[in-house]
């Protein structure tokens, strides 16, 4: 939601083929793309190319170079350090498809509901040569890897499911920003808890795998793990380098919330109401209780008994 500009925010990914690989991918993306709680957007200033510096915020938290040849589609402008124009066009097309899927799934009727400014686009920065690549989401767009990243045939053709999962996961975060009307890229006091925003992005992106009672018990028995609902900000992780280990459990919590048959039964409209309450000024915890009928404190206190009953 910025015209050929930047902003910032980050996140992870998953895979549907086997729980070990799922956890591996989630963990790696937690390392290279997790949501940060500070920073303000700046512009890559394409009119000043060269040098075409891409600075994700005014404190130079992320500084990359783009090639001054962005590709613009209906809702997205793709920047890159060295991706081909064909690669940018492919990525823009894939992003438009994900945009259509997500707006349909969430019942979003128009750009105005997303606070999308006519004549502007979200940005995507596509890494071609960055190592390791950064995959993060912000209010105005996200960073990911180029379609032609890595060895031929490139990242998308090598693993199309994972590539599409990441796009939808990151765009979910962008929608979280815009639907709650979070100012700039700051997480701000009213923004979403980590457990919720990541759980929602994993499930919405398609990376959720229902755990077994045994696997949940094994996760809980690890003395280095804490109650996942207590992860409100990134510094709440006992070890941020192992943050990805929490993503499947975050996803379990969100799956329970929206399961209308065996879980809490929150609807898409309930979630949209919660975001609207936040846009009007409610904190996440107040909006959560107002829209969903339970408190975050209740969920934290009863998390494991609720999840065990859910998985039986």
PAZAPA-4460 file (N, C-alpha, C; in steps of 0.05 Angstrom, whole numbers, plus 32768, in hexadecimal, padded with zeros to 4 digits):
% residues 312
    n_x    n_y    n_z   ca_x   ca_y   ca_z    c_x    c_y    c_z   seq   type   mol
   8010   7FE9   8000   8000   8000   8000   8011   8019   8000     1      X     A
   8021   801B   7FED   8033   8031   7FEB   803C   8031   7FCE     2      X     A
   803E   8047   7FC2   8045   8048   7FA6   8063   8045   7FA2     3      X     A
   806B   802F   7F97   8088   802A   7F92   8099   8031   7FAA     4      X     A
   808F   802A   7FC1   809D   8032   7FD9   80A2   801A   7FEB     5      X     A
   80AC   801F   8003   80B2   800A   8015   80A4   800D   802F     6      X     A
   80AB   7FFC   8042   809F   7FFA   805C   80AC   7FE2   8068     7      X     A
   80A1   7FD6   807F   80AE   7FBE   8087   809F   7FAD   809B     8      X     A
   80A7   7F94   809B   809C   7F80   80AD   80A2   7F64   80A3     9      X     A
   80A4   7F50   80B5   80AE   7F36   80AC   809F   7F1E   80B4    10      X     A
   80A7   7F07   80AA   8099   7EEE   80B0   80A4   7ED4   80A3    11      X     A
   8097   7EBD   80A8   80A0   7EA2   80A2   8091   7E92   808C    12      X     A
   8095   7E78   808B   8088   7E67   8077   8085   7E4A   8080    13      X     A
   807B   7E39   806F   8077   7E1D   8077   8076   7E0B   805F    14      X     A
   8070   7DF1   8063   806D   7DDE   804D   805B   7DC8   8056    15      X     A
   804D   7DBD   8043   8039   7DA9   804A   8044   7D8D   804A    16      X     A
   805D   7D88   8042   8067   7D6D   803F   8077   7D65   8058    17      X     A
   806A   7D5B   806D   8078   7D50   8084   807D   7D64   809A    18      X     A
   8078   7D5C   80B2   807B   7D6E   80C9   8097   7D78   80CD    19      X     A
   80AB   7D67   80C8   80C7   7D6F   80CC   80CE   7D86   80B8    20      X     A
   80C7   7D82   809F   80CD   7D96   808C   80BD   7DB0   8091    21      X     A
   80A4   7DAD   809A   8094   7DC4   80A1   80A2   7DD4   80B7    22      X     A
   80AB   7DC7   80CC   80B8   7DD4   80E2   80D2   7DE1   80D9    23      X     A
   80E1   7DD3   80C7   80FA   7DDD   80BD   80F6   7DF7   80AE    24      X     A
   80E2   7DF7   809C   80DD   7E0F   808D   80D3   7E26   809E    25      X     A
   80C1   7E20   80B1   80B7   7E34   80C3   80CE   7E40   80D3    26      X     A
   80E0   7E2F   80DD   80F6   7E39   80ED   8108   7E4A   80DD    27      X     A
   810F   7E42   80C5   8121   7E52   80B4   8115   7E6D   80AD    28      X     A
   80FB   7E6E   80A8   80EF   7E87   80A1   80EB   7E98   80BA    29      X     A
   80E8   7E8C   80D1   80E7   7E9C   80E9   8102   7EAB   80ED    30      X     A
   8117   7E9E   80E4   8132   7EAA   80E7   8135   7EC1   80D3    31      X     A
   812C   7EBD   80BB   8131   7ED0   80A6   811A   7EE2   80A0    32      X     A
   8104   7EDF   80AE   80ED   7EF0   80A8   80D9   7EEF   80BE    33      X     A
   80DC   7EFE   80D3   80C9   7EFF   80E9   80C0   7F1C   80ED    34      X     A
   80AA   7F20   80FA   809F   7F3A   80FC   80AE   7F4B   8110    35      X     A
   80B7   7F62   8109   80C5   7F74   811A   80B1   7F89   8124    36      X     A
   80B7   7F96   813A   80A4   7FA8   8146   80AC   7FC6   8145    37      X     A
   80BC   7FCD   8132   80C4   7FE9   8131   80CA   7FF1   8114    38      X     A
   80CF   800A   8110   80D7   8013   80F5   80C1   8022   80E7    39      X     A
   80C9   8033   80D5   80B6   8043   80C5   80BD   8041   80A8    40      X     A
   80A9   8044   8096   80AF   803F   8079   80BE   8056   806D    41      X     A
   80CD   8050   8059   80DA   8065   8048   80D6   805C   802B    42      X     A
   80DE   806D   8019   80DB   8067   7FFD   80F5   805E   7FF0    43      X     A
   80F4   804B   7FDD   810C   8044   7FCF   8114   8059   7FBB    44      X     A
   8102   806D   7FB6   8109   8084   7FA5   8114   807B   7F8A    45      X     A
   8103   806F   7F7A   810C   8066   7F60   8115   807D   7F4E    46      X     A
   810A   8094   7F53   8112   80AB   7F42   812F   80B3   7F46    47      X     A
   813B   80A9   7F5C   8157   80B1   7F61   816B   809C   7F57    48      X     A
   8161   8087   7F49   8173   8072   7F40   8187   807E   7F2B    49      X     A
   81A0   8074   7F2C   81AC   8065   7F42   81B2   8078   7F5A    50      X     A
   81B6   806D   7F71   81BD   8052   7F78   81A6   8040   7F7E    51      X     A
   818D   804A   7F81   8177   8038   7F85   8178   802A   7F9F    52      X     A
   817E   8037   7FB4   817F   802A   7FCE   8163   8023   7FD9    53      X     A
   8160   800B   7FE2   8147   8003   7FEF   814C   8002   800D    54      X     A
   8140   8014   801C   8143   8014   8039   8128   800F   8045    55      X     A
   8125   7FF9   8053   810B   7FF1   805E   8102   8003   8075    56      X     A
   8113   8012   8081   810A   8025   8094   8120   803B   8098    57      X     A
   8119   804F   80A7   812C   8066   80A9   8144   805F   80BA    58      X     A
   8142   8049   80CA   8159   8041   80DA   816B   802D   80CB    59      X     A
   8166   8029   80B1   8176   8016   80A1   8176   7FFA   80AC    60      X     A
   8160   7FF2   80B7   815E   7FD6   80C0   8162   7FC3   80A9    61      X     A
   8156   7FC9   8092   815B   7FB9   807A   8164   7FCD   8064    62      X     A
   817A   7FC8   8058   8183   7FD9   8042   818B   7FC7   802B    63      X     A
   817D   7FC9   8015   8184   7FBA   7FFD   8186   7FCD   7FE5    64      X     A
   818F   7FC2   7FCF   8190   7FD2   7FB6   817C   7FC6   7FA2    65      X     A
   816E   7FD7   7F94   815E   7FCC   7F7E   8168   7FD7   7F64    66      X     A
   8160   7FCA   7F4E   816C   7FCF   7F34   815F   7FE6   7F25    67      X     A
   814D   7FF4   7F31   813F   800B   7F25   812D   8004   7F0E    68      X     A
   8125   7FEA   7F0D   8113   7FE1   7EF8   80FC   7FD2   7F04    69      X     A
   80EB   7FE0   7F14   80D4   7FD2   7F21   80C0   7FC9   7F0C    70      X     A
   80B1   7FB4   7F13   809B   7FAB   7F02   8081   7FAF   7F12    71      X     A
   806E   7FBE   7F06   8055   7FC5   7F14   803D   7FB6   7F08    72      X     A
   802D   7FA9   7F19   8014   7F9D   7F12   7FFD   7FAC   7F1F    73      X     A
   7FE6   7FA0   7F21   7FCF   7FAF   7F2C   7FD3   7FB7   7F49    74      X     A
   7FDB   7FA4   7F5A   7FDD   7FA9   7F76   7FFA   7FA9   7F80    75      X     A
   800D   7FA1   7F70   8029   7F9D   7F79   803D   7FA9   7F66    76      X     A
   8052   7FB4   7F72   806A   7FBC   7F63   8081   7FAC   7F6E    77      X     A
   808F   7F9E   7F5C   80A4   7F8B   7F63   80BF   7F99   7F5E    78      X     A
   80CF   7F9C   7F74   80EA   7FA5   7F72   80FD   7F8D   7F76    79      X     A
   8115   7F90   7F6D   8129   7F7A   7F71   8145   7F84   7F6D    80      X     A
   8158   7F75   7F79   8174   7F7C   7F75   817E   7F74   7F59    81      X     A
   8173   7F5D   7F4F   817E   7F53   7F35   816B   7F3F   7F27    82      X     A
   8153   7F3C   7F31   8141   7F29   7F23   813A   7F33   7F08    83      X     A
   8135   7F21   7EF5   812E   7F29   7EDA   8112   7F35   7EDA    84      X     A
   810C   7F45   7EC5   80F2   7F51   7EC2   80DC   7F3B   7EC0    85      X     A
   80E3   7F25   7EB2   80D0   7F10   7EB0   80CA   7F04   7ECB    86      X     A
   80DF   7F01   7EDC   80DB   7EF7   7EF7   80CA   7F0A   7F07    87      X     A
   80CE   7F23   7F05   80BD   7F37   7F13   80A0   7F35   7F0A    88      X     A
   809C   7F33   7EF0   8081   7F31   7EE6   8073   7F17   7EF0    89      X     A
   8082   7F01   7EF1   8077   7EE9   7EFB   806F   7EEC   7F19    90      X     A
   8081   7EF8   7F29   807B   7EFC   7F45   8063   7F0E   7F49    91      X     A
   8062   7F23   7F39   804B   7F35   7F3B   8031   7F26   7F35    92      X     A
   8031   7F15   7F21   8019   7F05   7F1A   8012   7EF2   7F30    93      X     A
   8025   7EE5   7F3C   8020   7ED2   7F52   8014   7EE1   7F6A    94      X     A
   8020   7EF9   7F70   8016   7F09   7F86   7FF9   7F12   7F81    95      X     A
   7FF3   7F19   7F69   7FD7   7F22   7F63   7FC4   7F0A   7F67    96      X     A
   7FCC   7EF2   7F60   7FBC   7EDB   7F65   7FB7   7ED6   7F82    97      X     A
   7FCC   7ED8   7F92   7FCA   7ED5   7FAF   7FB8   7EEB   7FBB    98      X     A
   7FBB   7F03   7FB1   7FAB   7F1A   7FBA   7F8D   7F13   7FB6    99      X     A
   7F87   7F09   7F9E   7F6B   7F02   7F98   7F60   7EEC   7FAB   100      X     A
   7F71   7ED8   7FB0   7F6A   7EC2   7FC2   7F64   7ECC   7FDE   101      X     A
   7F76   7EDD   7FE8   7F73   7EE6   8004   7F5C   7EF9   8007   102      X     A
   7F57   7F0A   7FF5   7F40   7F1C   7FF7   7F26   7F0D   7FF6   103      X     A
   7F25   7EF7   7FE5   7F0D   7EE7   7FE4   7F09   7ED7   7FFD   104      X     A
   7F1E   7ECC   8008   7F1C   7EBC   8021   7F13   7ECD   8038   105      X     A
   7F1D   7EE5   8039   7F17   7EF7   8050   7EFE   7F08   804B   106      X     A
   7EF1   7F05   8034   7ED9   7F14   802E   7EDE   7F32   802C   107      X     A
   7EF5   7F39   8021   7EFC   7F55   801D   7EF1   7F5E   8002   108      X     A
   7EE0   7F72   8002   7ED1   7F79   7FEA   7EE0   7F8B   7FD8   109      X     A
   7EF1   7F9D   7FE2   7EFE   7FB0   7FD1   7F17   7FBB   7FDD   110      X     A
   7F27   7FC9   7FCE   7F40   7FD4   7FD7   7F3B   7FE8   7FEE   111      X     A
   7F24   7FF5   7FEE   7F1F   8009   8003   7F1E   7FFB   801E   112      X     A
   7F12   7FE3   8020   7F11   7FD4   8039   7F2D   7FCE   8043   113      X     A
   7F40   7FCA   8031   7F5C   7FC5   8038   7F6B   7FDF   803E   114      X     A
   7F5E   7FF5   803B   7F6B   800F   803C   7F81   8011   8027   115      X     A
   7F7B   8007   8010   7F8D   8006   7FF9   7F88   8020   7FE9   116      X     A
   7F9D   8030   7FE5   7F9B   804A   7FD8   7F9A   8047   7FBA   117      X     A
   7F85   8050   7FAC   7F84   804E   7F8F   7F9C   805B   7F82   118      X     A
   7FA7   804E   7F6E   7FBE   8058   7F60   7FD8   8051   7F6D   119      X     A
   7FD7   8043   7F83   7FEF   803B   7F91   7FF1   801C   7F90   120      X     A
   8008   8012   7F98   800C   7FF5   7F98   801A   7FED   7FB2   121      X     A
   8016   7FD3   7FB9   8028   7FC7   7FCD   8042   7FC2   7FBF   122      X     A
   8058   7FC1   7FCE   8072   7FBA   7FC2   8079   7F9D   7FC9   123      X     A
   8089   7F91   7FB8   8097   7F78   7FBE   80B4   7F7C   7FB8   124      X     A
   80C6   7F77   7FCA   80E3   7F77   7FC4   80EB   7F5A   7FC1   125      X     A
   80F5   7F53   7FA9   80FB   7F37   7FA2   811A   7F34   7FA2   126      X     A
   8124   7F24   7FB5   8141   7F1F   7FB7   8149   7F0C   7FA1   127      X     A
   815E   7F14   7F93   816A   7F01   7F7F   8185   7EF7   7F89   128      X     A
   8195   7F09   7F95   81B0   7F02   7F9D   81B5   7F04   7FBB   129      X     A
   81A2   7F0E   7FCA   81A7   7F11   7FE7   81A9   7EF6   7FF4   130      X     A
   81BD   7EF3   8006   81C1   7EDA   8014   81C7   7EE0   8031   131      X     A
   81B7   7ED7   8044   819D   7EC9   8040   8188   7EDD   8038   132      X     A
   8174   7ED4   8029   815F   7EE7   8021   814D   7EEE   8039   133      X     A
   8142   7F05   8039   8130   7F0E   804E   8113   7F0D   8045   134      X     A
   8102   7F01   8055   80E6   7EFF   804E   80D6   7F0B   8065   135      X     A
   80CC   7F23   8060   80BF   7F32   8075   80A7   7F41   8069   136      X     A
   8093   7F46   807A   807C   7F55   8072   807A   7F6F   8081   137      X     A
   806F   7F83   8074   806C   7F9E   807F   8050   7FA8   8079   138      X     A
   8049   7FC0   8081   802E   7FCA   807B   802B   7FCD   805C   139      X     A
   8040   7FD6   804F   803D   7FDD   8033   8047   7FC8   801F   140      X     A
   8050   7FB1   8029   8059   7F9C   8017   806B   7F89   8025   141      X     A
   807A   7F79   8016   808B   7F65   8023   80A4   7F5F   8012   142      X     A
   80B7   7F53   8020   80D1   7F4A   8014   80D0   7F2C   8011   143      X     A
   80D9   7F22   7FFA   80D9   7F05   7FF6   80F0   7EFE   7FE3   144      X     A
   80F1   7EE5   7FDA   8105   7EDE   7FC6   80FA   7EDF   7FAA   145      X     A
   810B   7EE5   7F97   8102   7EE7   7F7B   80F9   7ECB   7F70   146      X     A
   80E8   7ECC   7F5D   80E0   7EB3   7F50   80F8   7EA4   7F45   147      X     A
   810C   7EB2   7F3C   8124   7EA5   7F30   813B   7EA5   7F44   148      X     A
   8135   7EA6   7F5E   814A   7EA5   7F72   8157   7E89   7F72   149      X     A
   8171   7E88   7F77   817F   7E6F   7F79   8185   7E63   7F5E   150      X     A
   818C   7E49   7F5F   8193   7E3B   7F46   817B   7E36   7F35   151      X     A
   817F   7E33   7F1B   816A   7E2D   7F08   815C   7E13   7F10   152      X     A
   8141   7E11   7F0E   812F   7E24   7F01   8126   7E3B   7F12   153      X     A
   8131   7E3F   7F2A   8129   7E55   7F3B   8116   7E4C   7F52   154      X     A
   8112   7E5E   7F65   8104   7E57   7F7E   80E7   7E4E   7F79   155      X     A
   80D9   7E5C   7F67   80BD   7E56   7F63   80B9   7E3B   7F56   156      X     A
   80C7   7E36   7F40   80C4   7E1D   7F32   80CF   7E06   7F42   157      X     A
   80E4   7E0B   7F52   80EF   7DF5   7F62   80DC   7DEC   7F78   158      X     A
   80CD   7DFE   7F84   80BA   7DF7   7F9A   80A3   7E0A   7F99   159      X     A
   8090   7E07   7F86   807B   7E1A   7F83   8068   7E1C   7F9B   160      X     A
   8064   7E05   7FAA   8052   7E07   7FC1   805D   7E19   7FD6   161      X     A
   8076   7E15   7FDD   8082   7E25   7FF2   8084   7E43   7FE9   162      X     A
   808A   7E47   7FD0   808C   7E63   7FC6   8071   7E71   7FC9   163      X     A
   805B   7E63   7FC1   8041   7E6F   7FC3   8038   7E72   7FE0   164      X     A
   8040   7E5F   7FF1   8039   7E61   800E   8045   7E7B   8019   165      X     A
   805E   7E80   8013   806C   7E98   801E   805D   7EB1   8015   166      X     A
   8056   7EB2   7FFC   8048   7ECA   7FF2   802E   7ECF   8001   167      X     A
   801F   7EBA   8006   8005   7EBD   8014   800A   7EC3   8031   168      X     A
   801E   7EB7   803D   8025   7EBC   8059   802C   7ED9   805D   169      X     A
   803E   7EE3   804B   8046   7EFF   804E   8030   7F13   8048   170      X     A
   801F   7F0D   8034   8009   7F1F   802E   7FF5   7F1F   8044   171      X     A
   7FF2   7F08   8052   7FE0   7F08   806A   7FEA   7F1D   807E   172      X     A
   8004   7F1F   8082   800F   7F33   8094   8009   7F4F   808A   173      X     A
   800C   7F54   8071   8005   7F6E   8065   7FE8   7F75   806B   174      X     A
   7FD6   7F62   8067   7FBA   7F67   806C   7FB5   7F6C   808A   175      X     A
   7FC4   7F5E   809B   7FC2   7F63   80B8   7FC8   7F80   80BE   176      X     A
   7FDD   7F8A   80B1   7FE4   7FA6   80B5   7FCE   7FB9   80AC   177      X     A
   7FC4   7FB5   8093   7FB2   7FC8   8088   7F96   7FC6   8094   178      X     A
   7F8D   7FAE   809A   7F72   7FAB   80A5   7F70   7FB6   80C2   179      X     A
   7F86   7FB5   80D1   7F87   7FC1   80EB   7F8F   7FDE   80EA   180      X     A
   7F95   7FE8   80D2   7F9E   8003   80CE   7FB6   800B   80DF   181      X     A
   7FC8   7FF8   80E2   7FE0   7FFE   80F2   7FF0   8014   80E4   182      X     A
   7FF7   8029   80F3   8005   803F   80E6   8021   8038   80DE   183      X     A
   8028   803F   80C5   8043   8039   80BC   804A   801C   80BE   184      X     A
   8062   8016   80C6   806A   7FFA   80CA   806E   7FF4   80E8   185      X     A
   8067   8006   80F9   806A   8001   8116   8055   7FED   811F   186      X     A
   805E   7FDA   8130   804B   7FC7   813B   8036   7FD5   814C   187      X     A
   803E   7FEB   815A   802C   7FFC   816A   801F   7FEC   8180   188      X     A
   8017   7FF9   8196   800B   7FEB   81AD   7FF3   7FDA   81A6   189      X     A
   7FE4   7FE2   8191   7FCB   7FD4   818B   7FCF   7FBD   8178   190      X     A
   7FE8   7FB6   8170   7FEA   7FA2   815B   7FE9   7F86   8165   191      X     A
   7FE9   7F73   8152   7FE3   7F57   8159   7FFA   7F49   8168   192      X     A
   7FF3   7F37   817A   8007   7F26   8187   8014   7F14   8173   193      X     A
   802E   7F0D   8178   803C   7EFC   8166   802E   7EE1   8161   194      X     A
   8024   7ED5   8177   8018   7EBA   8174   8000   7EBB   8161   195      X     A
   7FF1   7ED2   8162   7FDA   7ED4   8150   7FE1   7EDA   8134   196      X     A
   7FF2   7EEE   8130   7FF8   7EF6   8114   8007   7EE0   8105   197      X     A
   8019   7ED1   8113   8027   7EBC   8105   8015   7EA3   8102   198      X     A
   8004   7E9D   8116   7FF2   7E87   8113   7FDF   7E8C   80FC   199      X     A
   7FD4   7EA4   80FA   7FC2   7EAA   80E4   7FD0   7EA8   80C9   200      X     A
   7FE9   7EB2   80C7   7FF7   7EB1   80AE   7FFE   7E95   80A5   201      X     A
   8005   7E83   80B8   800B   7E67   80B1   7FF2   7E5A   80A7   202      X     A
   7FDB   7E5D   80B6   7FC3   7E4F   80AE   7FB8   7E5B   8094   203      X     A
   7FB7   7E75   8091   7FAD   7E81   8079   7FBE   7E7A   8061   204      X     A
   7FD8   7E7A   8065   7FEB   7E73   8050   7FE9   7E56   8046   205      X     A
   7FDD   7E45   8057   7FDA   7E29   8050   7FEF   7E17   805C   206      X     A
   7FFE   7E20   8070   8013   7E11   807B   800C   7E01   8095   207      X     A
   7FF3   7E02   809D   7FEB   7DF5   80B6   7FE9   7DD7   80B2   208      X     A
   7FF6   7DC8   80C5   7FF2   7DAB   80C7   7FE8   7DA5   80E3   209      X     A
   7FD2   7D97   80E4   7FC6   7D91   80FE   7FD9   7D7E   810E   210      X     A
   7FE2   7D86   8125   7FF4   7D75   8135   7FE4   7D5E   8142   211      X     A
   7FF2   7D4B   814D   7FE6   7D36   815D   7FE8   7D3E   817A   212      X     A
   7FD9   7D30   818B   7FDC   7D34   81A8   7FF8   7D2E   81B1   213      X     A
   8004   7D1A   81A5   801F   7D12   81AD   8033   7D28   81A6   214      X     A
   8030   7D33   818E   8044   7D48   8186   8040   7D61   8196   215      X     A
   8027   7D68   819D   8023   7D7F   81AF   802F   7D7A   81CA   216      X     A
   802B   7D62   81D5   8037   7D5B   81EF   8055   7D5D   81EE   217      X     A
   8061   7D54   81D9   807E   7D54   81D6   8088   7D71   81D5   218      X     A
   8079   7D82   81C6   8081   7D9E   81C4   807F   7DAB   81E0   219      X     A
   8069   7DA6   81EE   8065   7DB2   8209   807A   7DA8   821C   220      X     A
   8083   7D8F   821A   8096   7D84   822D   80B2   7D8F   822A   221      X     A
   80B8   7D9D   8214   80D2   7DA9   8210   80D5   7DC0   8224   222      X     A
   80E8   7DBF   8237   80EA   7DD3   824C   80F2   7DEF   8241   223      X     A
   80FB   7DF0   8228   8102   7E0A   821D   80EA   7E18   8211   224      X     A
   80D3   7E0B   820E   80BB   7E17   8203   80AA   7E24   8219   225      X     A
   809D   7E3A   8212   808A   7E47   8224   806F   7E47   8217   226      X     A
   805B   7E4F   8226   803F   7E50   821C   803F   7E62   8203   227      X     A
   8036   7E59   81EC   8038   7E69   81D3   8028   7E82   81D4   228      X     A
   8012   7E83   81E4   8001   7E9A   81E5   800F   7EB1   81F5   229      X     A
   8025   7EAA   8202   8034   7EBF   8210   8048   7ECC   81FD   230      X     A
   8049   7EC4   81E4   805B   7ED1   81D1   804C   7EE7   81C4   231      X     A
   804E   7EFF   81CF   8041   7F16   81C5   8052   7F27   81B3   232      X     A
   806C   7F29   81BA   8080   7F38   81AA   8098   7F26   81A6   233      X     A
   80A9   7F2D   8193   80BF   7F1B   818C   80D2   7F16   81A3   234      X     A
   80D5   7F2A   81B5   80E7   7F25   81CB   80DC   7F12   81E0   235      X     A
   80C3   7F0A   81DC   80B7   7EF6   81EF   80C1   7EDA   81EA   236      X     A
   80CC   7ED4   81D2   80D6   7EBA   81CD   80EE   7EB4   81E0   237      X     A
   80EF   7E9D   81ED   8106   7E96   81FD   8120   7E96   81ED   238      X     A
   811D   7E8F   81D3   8134   7E8F   81C1   8129   7E95   81A5   239      X     A
   812E   7EAE   819C   8123   7EB6   8182   812E   7EA6   816B   240      X     A
   8145   7E9A   816E   8151   7E89   8159   8141   7E6F   8156   241      X     A
   8130   7E69   8169   811F   7E51   8168   8102   7E58   8166   242      X     A
   80FD   7E70   815E   80E1   7E7A   815C   80D0   7E69   814A   243      X     A
   80DB   7E5E   8135   80CC   7E4E   8122   80BF   7E36   812F   244      X     A
   80CA   7E2C   8145   80BF   7E15   8153   80A2   7E1B   815D   245      X     A
   809C   7E35   8160   8082   7E3C   816B   806D   7E3F   8155   246      X     A
   8075   7E42   813C   8062   7E48   8127   804D   7E32   8124   247      X     A
   8053   7E19   8124   803E   7E05   8122   802A   7E06   8139   248      X     A
   8033   7E0F   8151   8022   7E11   8168   8011   7E2B   8166   249      X     A
   801D   7E40   815C   800E   7E58   8156   7FF7   7E51   8143   250      X     A
   7FFE   7E42   812E   7FEA   7E3A   811A   7FD4   7E29   8127   251      X     A
   7FDB   7E18   8139   7FC7   7E07   8147   7FB4   7E19   8156   252      X     A
   7FBE   7E2E   8164   7FAD   7E40   8173   7F99   7E4E   8160   253      X     A
   7FA4   7E58   8149   7F92   7E66   8136   7F7E   7E52   812A   254      X     A
   7F87   7E3A   8123   7F75   7E26   8117   7F5E   7E20   812A   255      X     A
   7F64   7E1E   8144   7F4F   7E1A   8158   7F3B   7E31   8159   256      X     A
   7F46   7E49   8157   7F35   7E61   8159   7F20   7E61   8142   257      X     A
   7F28   7E59   812A   7F16   7E5C   8113   7F09   7E42   810B   258      X     A
   7F0C   7E2C   811A   7EFF   7E13   8114   7EE2   7E15   811E   259      X     A
   7ECF   7E16   810C   7EB3   7E19   8113   7EA6   7DFF   811C   260      X     A
   7EB4   7DE9   8118   7EA8   7DCF   8120   7EB2   7DC5   813B   261      X     A
   7ECD   7DC7   813F   7ED8   7DBB   8158   7EE8   7DD0   8168   262      X     A
   7EEB   7DE7   815E   7EFB   7DFC   816C   7EE9   7E12   8177   263      X     A
   7EF5   7E29   8179   7EE6   7E40   8184   7ED1   7E4A   8172   264      X     A
   7ED5   7E48   8157   7EC0   7E4F   8144   7EC0   7E6C   813B   265      X     A
   7ED6   7E7A   813D   7ED6   7E96   8133   7ED4   7E96   8115   266      X     A
   7EC5   7EA9   810A   7EC0   7EAB   80EE   7ED2   7EC0   80E1   267      X     A
   7ED3   7EC0   80C7   7EE2   7ED5   80B8   7ED8   7EF0   80C1   268      X     A
   7EBE   7EF3   80C3   7EB3   7F0D   80CC   7EBC   7F15   80E8   269      X     A
   7EBE   7F01   80FA   7EC9   7F07   8114   7EE5   7F12   8113   270      X     A
   7EF6   7F06   8102   7F11   7F10   80FF   7F12   7F2C   80F3   271      X     A
   7F01   7F30   80DF   7F00   7F4B   80D3   7EF6   7F60   80E8   272      X     A
   7EE3   7F58   80F8   7ED9   7F6A   810D   7EF0   7F70   8121   273      X     A
   7F00   7F5C   8128   7F16   7F61   813A   7F29   7F75   812E   274      X     A
   7F30   7F71   8115   7F42   7F84   8108   7F36   7FA0   8107   275      X     A
   7F1C   7FA2   8102   7F0F   7FBC   8101   7F0F   7FC9   811D   276      X     A
   7F0B   7FBA   8132   7F0C   7FC5   814D   7F28   7FD0   8152   277      X     A
   7F3D   7FC2   8149   7F58   7FCC   814C   7F5C   7FE5   813C   278      X     A
   7F52   7FE6   8124   7F55   7FFE   8113   7F48   8016   8120   279      X     A
   7F33   8010   8130   7F25   8026   813E   7F32   802E   8158   280      X     A
   7F47   801E   8160   7F57   8026   8178   7F59   8012   818E   281      X     A
   7F4B   7FFB   818C   7F4D   7FE6   81A0   7F69   7FD9   81A0   282      X     A
   7F72   7FD1   81B7   7F8A   7FC0   81B8   7F83   7FA4   81AC   283      X     A
   7F97   7F94   81A6   7F92   7F7A   819C   7F82   7F69   81B0   284      X     A
   7F8A   7F6A   81C9   7F7D   7F5A   81DE   7F60   7F63   81E2   285      X     A
   7F5A   7F7D   81E1   7F3F   7F86   81E4   7F2E   7F7E   81CB   286      X     A
   7F3A   7F82   81B3   7F2B   7F7B   819B   7F26   7F5D   8199   287      X     A
   7F3A   7F4D   81A1   7F37   7F30   81A1   7F20   7F27   81B2   288      X     A
   7F1E   7F31   81CA   7F08   7F29   81DC   7EED   7F34   81D2   289      X     A
   7EED   7F4C   81C8   7ED4   7F58   81BE   7EC9   7F49   81A5   290      X     A
   7EDB   7F40   8194   7ED2   7F33   817B   7ECE   7F15   817E   291      X     A
   7EE0   7F08   818E   7EE0   7EEB   8190   7ED3   7EE0   81A9   292      X     A
   7ECD   7EF1   81BC   7EBE   7EE8   81D4   7ECE   7EDA   81E9   293      X     A
   7EE9   7ED8   81E6   7EFA   7ECE   81FB   7F12   7EE1   81FD   294      X     A
   7F20   7EDF   8213   7F37   7EF1   8217   7F50   7EE2   820F   295      X     A
   7F65   7EF1   8208   7F7F   7EE5   8204   7F89   7ED8   821D   296      X     A
   7F83   7EE4   8234   7F8C   7ED9   824E   7F7F   7EBE   8253   297      X     A
   7F66   7EBB   824C   7F58   7EA1   824F   7F65   7E8C   823D   298      X     A
   7F6B   7E94   8224   7F77   7E81   8211   7F92   7E79   821C   299      X     A
   7FA2   7E8B   8226   7FBC   7E84   8230   7FBA   7E72   8248   300      X     A
   7FA8   7E77   825A   7FA6   7E68   8273   7F9C   7E4B   826D   301      X     A
   7F8C   7E48   8258   7F80   7E2E   8252   7F8A   7E22   8238   302      X     A
   7FA0   7E2C   822E   7FA8   7E25   8213   7FAC   7E07   820F   303      X     A
   7FBC   7DFB   8220   7FC3   7DDE   821B   7FAA   7DCC   8220   304      X     A
   7F9A   7DD0   8235   7F81   7DC0   8237   7F6E   7DC3   821F   305      X     A
   7F6C   7DDC   8216   7F5B   7DE1   81FE   7F65   7DD3   81E6   306      X     A
   7F7F   7DD4   81E1   7F8B   7DC8   81C9   7F8A   7DAA   81CB   307      X     A
   7F8E   7D9F   81E3   7F8D   7D82   81E6   7F71   7D78   81E1   308      X     A
   7F5D   7D86   81EA   7F41   7D7E   81E5   7F3B   7D80   81C7   309      X     A
   7F46   7D94   81BA   7F42   7D99   819E   7F4E   7D83   818D   310      X     A
   7F65   7D79   8195   7F74   7D65   8185   7F6B   7D48   818C   311      X     A
   7F5A   7D44   819F   7F52   7D29   81A6   7F41   7D1C   8190   312      X     A
***
